[in-house]
Amino acid sequence: MTTQSIYLCLVSVQRMQNILPLFQQGAGYDRVVMIASGTPTGGIDPRFREIATSMQEAMQDQQRWVWELHPDPVDPMDPSSTAEACRKIIQRAGESARITINVTGGTKPMSIGAYIAAMEA
């Protein structure tokens, strides 16, 4: 059985910090899971949905990774919201998965939440 390798990133207006780690030598990711912030009325913020889509489209010629936008938006000002989203992804992936969480995107509270989830795992 092969170990699944997941790259989890916080969608950011600055796309390069989300994309560059994919090309790190030896990373070998299978999936890219993006977490985006929501709107006050619920749902993923359309601006970040568009950014996630544009990153996926820009990378489609690579065909190395399966891209996924996590369906649950997070509150950009509540670290626990992002931590919970990360926990769900980690749990769903299973114990054998290798997960890298890039905490450089999103808001600072989102980064803190992602870091907390990573440390717990």
Buried (B, 14 or more C-beta within 10 A) or exposed (E): EEEBBBBBBBBBEEBEBBBEBBEEEEEEBBBBBBBBBBEEEEEBBEEBBEBBEEBBEEBEEEEEBEBBBBEBBBBBEBBBBBBBBBBBBBEEBEEEBBBBBBBBBBBEBBBBBBBBBBEEB
